[in-house]
Amino acid sequence: MDKLEQIGHLLIAALAKARELNDLELGAKAKQKIKELMKITKENSRKIETLTNVTAENGKLDKATVDSALDRILAAMKSVDEELDVLLAKARK
């Protein structure tokens, strides 16, 4: 699985986990943050798709720049995924 596929998978997983958290009995402040997370995740998904298309079409970004950015994005998404796992584990107890 390449980096973009991994990021896409993590974005989808984050959305599913955020939706599950949103269905739980949480305070208004927590629900608002979850909605913000879902919005940001959806926006990032669209941006990743656009980046993929633009990079393939015009080739203005060199491979090293793209790879470096994707590495940082992937690390951030893994961190988000881990945080959501922790929250869900606590919520399910």
Secondary structure as the mmCIF struct_conf table of DSSP 4:
data_model
#
loop_
_struct_conf.conf_type_id
_struct_conf.id
_struct_conf.beg_label_comp_id
_struct_conf.beg_label_asym_id
_struct_conf.beg_label_seq_id
_struct_conf.end_label_comp_id
_struct_conf.end_label_asym_id
_struct_conf.end_label_seq_id
HELX_RH_AL_P HELX_RH_AL_P1 LYS A 3 ASN A 22
TURN_TY1_P TURN_TY1_P1 ASP A 23 ASP A 23
BEND BEND1 LEU A 24 LEU A 24
HELX_RH_AL_P HELX_RH_AL_P2 ALA A 28 ASN A 58
BEND BEND2 LEU A 61 LEU A 61
HELX_RH_AL_P HELX_RH_AL_P3 LYS A 63 ARG A 92
#
